[in-house]
Amino acid sequence: MQPVTITNLDRLLTALIQARQRGELQQTVVERVPSEPGADHIFGTRTDKGEFKPLIRFRFDQQLPDNYAEALKQHGYQLEVLHEKHRS
């Protein structure tokens, strides 16, 4: 019997499903892309006030597959990419 491998895409989809079940996420997933090398990559949603609410965080060395945006779409999510501004 093969061991089950949980991928980062699986982790992301699980976090989104759980957020949807809690009523925190409708359809649009916000992806916050870091401006600095080595910064965390965060997926979340917007609150009713338009603020970003994180749902799952990946370290810079935790890669997602190249087709993750398409996979999210296949699961009924829209992806909005938010580029962080560099803080000095």
BELVEN-V388593 format. One record per residue. N is the residue number from 1. PHI is phi in whole degrees, 0 to 359 (none if undefined). BURIAL is 1 if it has 16 or more other ideal C-beta (glycine too) atoms within 10 Angstrom, else 0. Layout:
# BELVEN-V388593
N/PHI/BURIAL
N/PHI/BURIAL
This chain:
# BELVEN-V388593
1/none/0
2/282/0
3/291/0
4/278/0
5/255/0
6/265/0
7/271/0
8/295/0
9/295/0
10/299/0
11/298/0
12/296/1
13/298/1
14/297/0
15/297/1
16/291/1
17/298/0
18/296/0
19/295/1
20/295/1
21/295/0
22/280/0
23/83/0
24/269/0
25/221/1
26/264/0
27/220/0
28/268/0
29/260/1
30/260/1
31/256/1
32/263/1
33/270/0
34/290/0
35/267/0
36/249/0
37/299/0
38/86/0
39/278/0
40/293/0
41/257/1
42/238/1
43/248/1
44/199/1
45/216/1
46/258/1
47/283/0
48/300/0
49/272/0
50/84/0
51/276/0
52/281/0
53/240/0
54/292/0
55/243/1
56/209/1
57/234/0
58/241/0
59/293/0
60/302/0
61/267/0
62/261/0
63/277/0
64/257/1
65/295/0
66/301/0
67/264/0
68/297/1
69/296/1
70/293/0
71/296/0
72/298/1
73/298/0
74/295/0
75/266/0
76/90/0
77/252/1
78/262/0
79/248/0
80/245/0
81/261/0
82/242/0
83/271/0
84/291/0
85/276/0
86/292/0
87/264/0
88/242/0
